[in-house]
Amino acid sequence: MGTVGISFGSPISGAGFNVSQTVSQIVSNLQGVETPWKNQLSATNAQDTSLSNLGTLLSQVSNDMTSLTDFQGVLAGKQGSSSDPTVIALTSASSSAIAGTHTIVVNSLAATSSGYLSAITNASDTLSGSLTIQVGTGTAQTITIGSTSNTLSTLAAAINTAAIGVNASIITDANGSRLSLVSGTSGAGGNLTVTSSVTDSTTSTSLGYTTATAGANASLTVDGLSVSATSNTVSTVIPGVTFQLLAPSPVTSGTPETVQVQILNNNTAVVSSISQLVSDYNAVISAVNTQETNNASGAAQPLFGSPTLAMFQEQLLGSINQSNTQGNVGNITQLGISINNDGTLSLDTSTLNSELNQDYSGVISFFQNSGSWGLNFSTALNNLGNSSPTGMLTLDLNANSAIISSLNQNISNENLLISSQQSSLTTELNLANQTLQQIPSNINSMSMIYSAVTGYVNPTL
């Protein structure tokens, strides 16, 4: 700590000295004790930023691994195709679907029952009577026309409000307006039986019911087995697979066309996920490697020489390079992943695709079986990161937090002490300055007293 000298100039001149400047110099020296604390605080905060950044990057790798180790994740995904999409369109293939090929012949499509009442010229004519509707083998429901449902539109609204499993609407064309009924249930089970005693009271015309389409189930043959489906959207025939029947199979030389529906493992999604894993892992390694260098100004990075960084790097590289004891895939090399000299990874997608095609179940075992590489690597990531309360980065961040809190408290306490000393110094030096400024007047008074007593007159007065 430096020293502060007070310059009095000529002590008896009465000019005094600059109290504010002197106090500032003294306070500046007192604050010097905080410099080591502030330097340590800055360094610790910089370490925290770097550690948190590593944690964020590592959490992304953990997320990538979750998609691969989850039984319902990307490895469970399926994709499918239809050899004739004009007959059968594949809608979806869930994780429960099993890879394989199925042969399907569509004999006939499902139909939804529908019909209509006779047309009337004026849609606003008053109606009377009733309409009895039965859906499939259900209970017949009678809609009686009343004062609030005595036109085509109000009758349709009454039917829809009754919620009896039928959708009613009005269709108007050049022939007039008709009440249209469509079953809410497709297939034979939704066939409509309608009895009409409706009369157009305005024209005294009876409105009979005509069946437009009879409800019918779809008929198809799946892998040689005859199957009936109530809808053209079929989701229960092949487990985990939903497909749409669009048209009956074309018949060639008297023989219906066979449609091939192929269910495949979704290799494309798996390759994409593993590619993302490699990319995110490399981001972590690059961040670690950066900490082992100097910045653009030549100063060491915050974690340079940190034991935590060295241990983090060692455990991360060890966990990625471990062998697998489950299934036929023994290590990441079989998946086309290689480790570069700087610790980053490279992925050969052709090797990965080949392994997926040859031993998909082995790849699943590599990531998901108990004691597998995938689960062990996920555990290692959890033990290293800051998402777990016992993770390496978490523990280091907690230790830094305690140091930061202690340093801030030391600086705060010292600032309070310096503030108190600054106030006292200002008071004391102001008093001293007043005394110095009064010296000429005191000397003058003493000279006058001396002259009065001795008769001596000071020629300078």
C-alpha positions in Angstrom: 0.0 0.0 0.0 1.3 3.5 -0.9 1.6 6.4 1.5 -0.2 9.7 1.4 1.6 12.9 2.3 -0.2 16.2 3.1 1.3 19.2 1.4 0.9 22.3 3.7 2.7 24.7 1.4 3.8 27.5 3.7 2.2 26.5 7.0 1.8 30.1 8.2 0.4 31.3 4.9 -3.2 30.6 5.9 -3.8 28.7 2.6 -4.4 25.4 4.3 -4.6 22.3 2.1 -7.1 20.4 -0.2 -9.0 18.2 2.3 -11.2 16.5 -0.4 -8.1 15.5 -2.5 -6.2 14.3 0.5 -9.2 12.1 1.8 -9.6 10.6 -1.7 -5.9 9.6 -1.8 -6.2 8.0 1.6 -9.4 6.2 0.7 -7.8 4.9 -2.5 -5.0 3.4 -0.5 -7.4 1.8 1.9 -9.3 0.3 -0.9 -6.1 -1.4 -2.1 -6.8 -4.2 0.4 -9.9 -5.2 -1.7 -7.9 -5.6 -4.9 -6.9 -9.3 -4.3 -10.6 -10.1 -3.4 -11.9 -8.4 -6.5 -9.4 -10.1 -8.7 -10.3 -13.5 -7.3 -14.0 -12.6 -7.7 -13.6 -11.7 -11.3 -11.7 -15.0 -12.0 -14.3 -17.1 -10.1 -17.1 -15.5 -12.0 -15.3 -16.2 -15.3 -14.9 -19.8 -14.2 -18.6 -20.0 -13.4 -19.5 -18.8 -16.9 -17.3 -21.4 -18.5 -18.5 -24.2 -16.3 -22.2 -23.3 -17.0 -21.5 -23.2 -20.7 -20.0 -26.7 -20.5 -23.1 -27.8 -18.6 -25.4 -26.4 -21.2 -23.5 -28.1 -24.0 -23.4 -31.4 -22.1 -27.2 -31.3 -21.4 -27.8 -31.2 -25.2 -25.7 -34.4 -25.5 -27.8 -35.9 -22.7 -31.0 -35.0 -24.6 -29.6 -36.7 -27.7 -28.9 -39.8 -25.7 -32.4 -39.8 -24.2 -34.0 -40.1 -27.7 -31.8 -43.1 -28.4 -32.1 -44.9 -25.0 -35.9 -44.3 -24.7 -37.9 -47.5 -25.7 -40.4 -45.2 -27.4 -37.7 -43.0 -28.9 -36.2 -42.7 -32.4 -35.1 -46.4 -32.5 -38.7 -47.5 -32.1 -39.8 -45.4 -35.1 -41.1 -47.1 -38.2 -41.7 -45.9 -41.7 -43.8 -47.7 -44.4 -44.6 -47.7 -48.1 -47.4 -49.0 -50.4 -46.7 -50.5 -53.8 -49.9 -48.9 -55.1 -50.7 -45.7 -53.3 -53.9 -45.3 -55.4 -55.3 -48.3 -53.7 -53.8 -48.2 -50.2 -52.1 -45.1 -48.7 -50.0 -45.7 -45.6 -51.0 -43.1 -43.0 -48.7 -44.0 -40.0 -46.5 -46.7 -38.5 -46.1 -46.4 -34.7 -43.3 -47.7 -32.5 -45.3 -50.9 -31.9 -45.2 -51.8 -35.6 -43.0 -54.7 -36.5 -40.8 -54.5 -39.6 -42.0 -56.7 -42.4 -43.9 -57.0 -45.6 -47.7 -57.6 -45.9 -49.8 -58.5 -49.0 -53.2 -56.9 -49.2 -56.1 -57.2 -51.7 -58.9 -54.7 -51.4 -62.1 -56.4 -52.5 -64.5 -53.5 -51.7 -64.5 -50.3 -49.8 -66.5 -49.5 -46.7 -69.6 -47.4 -47.2 -71.5 -45.0 -44.9 -75.3 -45.3 -45.0 -77.1 -42.2 -46.3 -80.5 -41.1 -47.7 -82.9 -38.3 -48.3 -86.5 -37.1 -48.2 -88.4 -36.2 -51.3 -87.6 -32.7 -52.6 -89.9 -29.7 -52.0 -89.9 -26.6 -54.2 -90.0 -24.1 -51.3 -87.6 -24.8 -48.5 -89.7 -22.6 -46.1 -92.8 -24.7 -46.5 -94.5 -25.8 -43.3 -94.1 -29.5 -42.5 -96.0 -31.9 -40.3 -95.8 -35.5 -39.2 -92.7 -37.4 -37.9 -89.6 -39.2 -38.8 -88.4 -42.5 -37.2 -84.7 -43.3 -37.5 -82.8 -46.4 -36.5 -79.0 -46.7 -36.7 -77.9 -50.3 -37.2 -79.4 -52.5 -34.6 -79.9 -49.6 -32.2 -83.2 -48.3 -30.7 -85.4 -46.5 -33.2 -85.8 -42.8 -32.4 -88.8 -40.7 -33.5 -88.5 -37.1 -34.3 -92.0 -35.5 -34.2 -92.4 -32.2 -36.1 -93.5 -29.4 -33.9 -94.0 -25.7 -34.0 -90.2 -25.1 -33.6 -89.2 -27.8 -36.1 -91.7 -27.4 -38.9 -89.4 -26.5 -41.9 -86.6 -28.4 -43.5 -83.9 -26.4 -41.8 -85.5 -26.5 -38.3 -86.2 -30.3 -38.7 -82.5 -30.8 -39.6 -81.5 -28.8 -36.5 -83.9 -30.9 -34.3 -82.4 -34.2 -35.6 -78.8 -33.0 -35.0 -79.7 -31.7 -31.5 -81.2 -35.1 -30.6 -77.8 -36.7 -31.1 -79.1 -40.0 -32.3 -76.1 -40.8 -34.5 -77.2 -39.2 -37.7 -76.1 -36.0 -39.4 -78.8 -34.0 -41.0 -78.4 -31.2 -43.6 -80.3 -29.5 -46.4 -79.3 -29.9 -50.0 -80.7 -27.5 -52.6 -80.3 -27.9 -56.3 -82.4 -27.3 -59.5 -84.8 -30.0 -58.3 -85.6 -28.3 -55.1 -84.6 -28.7 -51.4 -84.2 -32.1 -49.6 -83.4 -33.2 -46.1 -80.2 -35.4 -46.3 -79.4 -37.9 -43.6 -75.9 -39.5 -43.2 -75.1 -42.1 -40.6 -72.5 -41.1 -38.0 -71.2 -44.7 -38.0 -69.5 -46.1 -41.1 -69.9 -49.7 -42.3 -72.8 -52.1 -42.0 -73.2 -51.4 -38.3 -74.3 -47.8 -39.1 -76.9 -48.7 -41.7 -79.9 -46.3 -41.5 -83.5 -47.6 -41.4 -85.8 -44.6 -41.8 -89.6 -44.4 -41.8 -91.1 -41.1 -42.9 -94.6 -39.7 -42.3 -93.5 -36.2 -43.1 -95.9 -34.1 -45.1 -95.4 -30.7 -46.8 -98.5 -29.0 -45.3 -98.3 -26.2 -47.7 -98.7 -28.4 -50.8 -100.2 -31.5 -49.1 -97.4 -33.6 -50.5 -95.9 -36.6 -48.6 -92.2 -36.7 -48.3 -90.9 -40.3 -48.6 -87.4 -41.5 -47.7 -85.0 -42.9 -50.3 -81.8 -44.8 -49.4 -78.9 -43.3 -51.3 -76.1 -45.6 -50.0 -76.4 -48.7 -47.8 -73.9 -49.1 -45.0 -71.3 -51.7 -45.8 -68.0 -53.0 -44.4 -64.8 -52.9 -46.3 -63.7 -56.4 -47.5 -60.0 -57.1 -47.9 -57.5 -59.9 -47.7 -54.4 -59.4 -45.6 -51.7 -62.0 -45.9 -54.2 -64.5 -47.1 -56.7 -63.8 -44.3 -60.2 -62.4 -45.1 -60.8 -59.2 -43.1 -63.8 -57.0 -42.7 -63.4 -53.4 -41.6 -66.1 -50.9 -40.7 -64.1 -48.0 -42.0 -61.8 -47.3 -44.9 -59.3 -46.1 -42.3 -57.9 -49.4 -41.1 -55.8 -49.4 -37.9 -56.3 -52.8 -36.3 -55.3 -55.2 -39.0 -51.5 -54.8 -38.9 -50.4 -53.9 -35.3 -49.1 -50.3 -35.1 -50.0 -49.5 -38.7 -52.8 -47.3 -40.0 -53.6 -47.3 -43.7 -56.3 -45.8 -45.9 -58.3 -47.8 -48.4 -58.8 -45.6 -51.5 -60.1 -48.0 -54.1 -60.8 -51.7 -54.8 -57.7 -53.5 -56.1 -57.6 -53.4 -60.0 -58.4 -56.7 -61.6 -56.1 -58.0 -64.3 -57.0 -61.2 -66.2 -59.6 -62.0 -63.6 -57.1 -61.7 -60.7 -57.2 -58.7 -58.2 -53.9 -56.9 -57.8 -52.0 -57.5 -54.7 -50.7 -54.4 -52.9 -47.4 -54.8 -51.0 -47.3 -52.8 -47.7 -43.8 -52.7 -46.3 -43.0 -51.6 -42.8 -39.3 -50.6 -42.2 -37.2 -49.4 -39.4 -36.7 -45.6 -39.7 -33.0 -45.7 -40.5 -33.1 -42.1 -41.7 -34.3 -40.7 -38.4 -31.8 -42.9 -36.5 -28.9 -41.6 -38.6 -30.0 -38.1 -38.1 -30.2 -38.5 -34.3 -26.7 -40.1 -34.1 -25.3 -37.4 -36.3 -26.8 -34.8 -33.9 -25.3 -36.7 -31.0 -21.8 -36.5 -32.6 -22.2 -32.8 -33.4 -23.3 -31.9 -29.9 -20.6 -34.0 -28.4 -18.0 -32.3 -30.5 -19.3 -28.9 -29.3 -18.5 -30.0 -25.7 -15.0 -31.2 -26.7 -14.3 -28.0 -28.6 -15.3 -26.0 -25.5 -12.9 -28.1 -23.3 -10.1 -27.7 -25.8 -10.6 -23.9 -25.9 -10.1 -23.7 -22.2 -6.7 -25.2 -22.5 -5.5 -22.3 -24.6 -4.9 -18.5 -24.3 -7.5 -16.0 -25.4 -6.9 -13.4 -28.2 -5.1 -11.1 -25.7 -2.7 -13.8 -24.7 -4.3 -14.4 -21.2 -5.1 -17.9 -20.0 -8.7 -19.1 -20.3 -10.7 -19.2 -17.1 -10.4 -22.9 -16.6 -6.8 -23.2 -17.8 -5.0 -25.7 -15.5 -8.2 -26.4 -13.6 -8.3 -29.9 -12.0 -12.0 -30.0 -12.6 -11.5 -29.5 -16.3 -8.8 -32.2 -16.5 -11.1 -34.7 -14.6 -14.1 -33.7 -16.7 -12.1 -34.3 -19.9 -10.7 -37.6 -18.8 -14.1 -39.1 -17.7 -15.9 -37.9 -20.8 -13.3 -39.4 -23.2 -13.3 -42.6 -21.1 -17.1 -43.0 -21.2 -17.4 -42.4 -24.9 -14.7 -45.0 -25.6 -16.0 -47.8 -23.4 -16.9 -51.2 -24.7 -20.5 -52.6 -24.9 -21.2 -55.9 -23.2 -24.7 -56.2 -24.6 -25.7 -57.5 -28.1 -23.5 -57.8 -31.2 -22.4 -54.2 -31.4 -19.3 -54.0 -29.2 -18.3 -50.3 -29.5 -19.0 -47.0 -31.3 -16.6 -48.0 -34.1 -19.1 -50.5 -35.4 -21.6 -47.6 -35.8 -19.1 -45.8 -38.0 -18.0 -43.4 -35.2 -14.3 -42.8 -34.8 -12.4 -40.6 -32.3 -10.1 -38.0 -33.7 -6.7 -36.9 -32.1 -8.3 -33.8 -30.6 -11.0 -35.9 -28.9 -13.8 -35.0 -31.3 -15.8 -37.6 -33.2 -16.4 -38.4 -36.9 -19.3 -40.3 -38.3 -19.3 -42.5 -41.4 -23.0 -42.7 -42.2 -22.6 -45.5 -44.8 -21.1 -47.7 -42.0 -23.9 -46.7 -39.7 -26.6 -47.5 -42.3 -25.0 -50.8 -43.1 -25.1 -51.8 -39.4 -28.7 -50.7 -39.1 -29.6 -52.8 -42.1 -27.7 -55.9 -40.9 -28.4 -55.8 -37.2 -31.0 -53.3 -36.1 -31.8 -55.2 -33.0 -28.1 -55.1 -32.1 -28.1 -51.3 -32.4 -31.1 -51.2 -30.1 -29.3 -53.4 -27.6 -26.2 -51.1 -27.8 -28.2 -48.2 -26.6 -31.1 -49.6 -24.5 -30.3 -52.9 -22.8 -29.5 -53.0 -19.1 -25.7 -52.4 -18.7 -25.4 -51.3 -22.4 -23.0 -48.6 -23.7 -26.0 -46.2 -24.2 -27.2 -46.4 -20.6 -23.7 -46.3 -19.2 -22.8 -43.3 -21.3 -26.0 -41.5 -20.2 -25.1 -42.2 -16.6 -21.6 -40.8 -17.1 -23.1 -37.6 -18.7 -25.4 -37.2 -15.7 -22.5 -37.6 -13.3 -20.5 -35.0 -15.1 -23.1 -32.3 -15.8 -24.9 -29.6 -13.8 -28.4 -31.0 -14.2 -27.9 -33.5 -11.4 -27.3 -32.2 -7.8 -24.3 -34.5 -7.5 -22.9 -33.8 -11.0 -19.2 -32.8 -11.2 -20.0 -29.4 -12.7 -22.8 -28.8 -10.1 -20.5 -29.5 -7.2 -17.8 -27.1 -8.7 -20.4 -24.4 -9.3 -21.6 -24.8 -5.7 -18.1 -24.5 -4.4 -17.6 -21.4 -6.5 -20.9 -19.9 -5.3 -19.6 -20.2 -1.7 -16.4 -18.5 -2.6 -18.2 -15.7 -4.5 -20.5 -15.1 -1.5 -17.6 -14.9 0.9 -15.6 -12.5 -1.4 -18.6 -10.3 -1.8 -19.2 -10.2 1.9 -15.5 -9.3 2.5 -15.7 -6.5 0.0 -19.0 -5.2 1.5 -17.6 -5.3 5.0 -14.4 -3.5 3.9 -16.5 -0.8 2.1 -18.5 -0.1 5.2 -15.2 0.2 7.2 -13.6 2.5 4.6 -16.8 4.6 4.5 -16.7 5.1 8.2 -13.0 6.0 8.1 -13.6 8.4 5.2 -16.2 10.2 7.3 -13.9 10.5 10.3 -10.9 11.6 8.2 -13.0 14.3 6.5 -14.1 15.7 9.9 -10.6 15.6 11.4 -8.8 17.0 8.4 -11.4 19.8 8.1 -10.6 20.8 11.7 -6.9 20.7 11.0 -7.3 22.7 7.9 -9.3 25.4 9.8 -6.5 25.5 12.4 -3.9 26.1 9.6 -6.0 28.8 8.0 -6.2 30.6 11.4 -2.4 30.7 12.0 -1.8 34.1 10.2 -4.5 35.7 12.3 -3.1 34.2 15.5 0.4 35.3 14.7 -0.8 38.8 14.0 -2.6 39.0 17.3 0.5 37.8 19.1 2.6 40.4 17.4 0.2 43.2 18.4 0.3 42.0 22.1 4.1 41.8 22.0 4.3 45.4 20.6 2.0 46.7 23.2 4.0 45.1 26.0 7.5 45.9 24.7 6.9 49.0 22.5 8.5 47.2 19.6 6.9 47.7 16.3 7.3 45.0 13.8 8.1 46.7 10.5 6.4 43.9 8.5 3.0 44.5 10.2 
